[in-house]
Amino acid sequence: MSNIIYPRSCRETMDGWIHLPRYIDKIRLHLAGKLASDYQANLGKGFDGSWLKAAGVTHEQMVEVVKSSVTDGEVCDWMHQHVKKTPAEKAAHAQEQLSRPKADDPAGQERFKTRLAESGLAHRADLKTFVDYIDADEKRA
């Protein structure tokens, strides 16, 4: 039995933002010393980094916000005060996240194939994106 506590799916949304609940979970797990080692190197990078760029905040800001909050609602309150993005901007970010790797990104496509192989999921023809892969790797799909 695995002792890994998985963060929420990349697909989950909060305040109109895809990935935000997952990122909050990863920060909370990290602060509690329970973030699995496989997740530590990319905390604040990768999908987290894409979200940070789209939202216009830093990883350090988000760590402080999460550290000083008890609930997701408190994080949402902070978002409402400090992150002024339109629903269209949030939707564009979601589309970007949900469509990786892009067909015209050979390096991304190769990284995707490598991850599938490393996880024993190369046989899964239904996995087309990194979000699909993450859900499958974390036993959600």
C-alpha positions in Angstrom: 0.0 0.0 0.0 1.3 3.4 -1.0 1.7 6.1 1.6 1.5 8.9 -1.0 -1.2 11.4 -0.4 -2.3 12.6 -3.9 -3.3 16.2 -4.5 -6.6 16.8 -6.2 -6.8 16.3 -10.0 -5.4 18.9 -12.3 -9.0 19.2 -13.7 -10.5 20.5 -10.6 -11.2 24.2 -10.4 -11.5 26.9 -7.8 -12.5 30.5 -8.4 -12.6 29.6 -12.1 -9.0 28.4 -12.2 -8.1 24.9 -13.3 -5.2 23.4 -11.4 -5.4 25.8 -8.4 -6.9 23.2 -6.0 -4.1 20.8 -6.9 -1.5 23.4 -6.4 -2.9 24.4 -3.0 -2.9 20.7 -2.0 0.7 20.4 -3.0 1.7 23.4 -1.0 -0.2 22.2 2.1 1.4 18.8 1.8 4.8 20.3 1.5 4.3 22.6 4.5 3.2 19.5 6.5 6.3 17.5 5.4 4.0 15.1 3.5 4.5 15.9 -0.1 5.8 12.8 -1.9 9.4 13.1 -3.1 8.2 12.7 -6.7 6.4 16.0 -6.5 9.0 18.1 -4.7 11.3 19.0 -7.5 8.5 20.5 -9.6 6.6 22.3 -6.8 6.1 25.8 -8.2 7.2 24.7 -11.7 5.6 22.8 -14.6 1.9 23.0 -14.4 2.2 25.0 -11.1 4.5 27.4 -12.9 2.0 27.8 -15.8 -0.7 28.6 -13.4 1.5 31.1 -11.5 2.3 32.9 -14.8 -1.3 33.0 -15.9 -2.4 34.3 -12.5 0.4 36.8 -12.3 1.6 35.8 -8.8 4.8 34.1 -7.5 5.3 30.8 -5.9 6.5 32.5 -2.7 3.3 34.6 -2.6 1.1 31.5 -2.9 3.1 29.6 -0.2 2.5 32.5 2.2 -1.2 32.7 1.3 -1.7 29.0 1.8 0.4 29.0 5.0 -1.7 31.8 6.5 -5.0 30.2 5.5 -7.0 27.3 7.0 -9.5 26.9 4.2 -9.7 27.0 0.4 -12.2 29.8 0.9 -9.6 32.0 2.5 -7.3 31.4 -0.5 -10.2 32.3 -2.8 -10.8 35.5 -0.8 -7.1 36.4 -1.4 -7.4 35.6 -5.1 -10.4 37.9 -5.4 -8.4 40.7 -3.9 -5.1 40.2 -5.7 -5.7 38.4 -9.0 -7.7 40.3 -11.5 -8.2 38.0 -14.5 -11.2 37.7 -16.7 -13.2 34.5 -17.2 -11.8 34.4 -20.8 -8.2 34.5 -19.5 -9.0 31.7 -17.0 -10.6 29.7 -19.8 -7.6 30.2 -22.1 -5.3 29.0 -19.4 -7.5 25.9 -18.9 -7.4 25.1 -22.6 -3.7 25.4 -22.6 -3.3 23.1 -19.6 -5.7 20.5 -20.9 -4.1 20.3 -24.3 -0.5 19.5 -23.4 1.6 18.1 -25.0 0.9 20.1 -28.1 1.0 18.2 -31.4 3.7 20.6 -32.6 5.9 20.1 -29.6 8.2 17.2 -30.3 10.1 17.5 -27.0 6.8 17.6 -25.1 5.5 14.6 -27.0 8.7 12.6 -26.2 8.5 13.6 -22.5 4.9 12.4 -22.5 5.8 9.0 -24.1 8.6 8.7 -21.6 6.4 9.4 -18.6 3.8 6.8 -19.8 6.5 4.2 -20.2 8.1 4.9 -16.8 4.7 4.6 -15.2 3.7 1.4 -17.0 0.9 3.2 -18.8 2.3 3.1 -22.4 -0.5 0.6 -23.3 -3.2 3.2 -22.5 -4.2 4.6 -25.9 -6.9 6.7 -24.1 -4.2 8.9 -22.4 -3.6 11.8 -24.8 -2.5 14.6 -22.5 -0.4 15.1 -19.4 -3.6 15.8 -17.4 -4.9 12.4 -18.6 -1.6 10.8 -17.6 -1.6 12.4 -14.1 -5.1 11.2 -13.4 -4.2 7.7 -14.5 -0.9 7.7 -12.6 -2.7 8.8 -9.5 -5.3 6.1 -9.9 -8.2 8.4 -10.8 -8.7 7.1 -14.4 
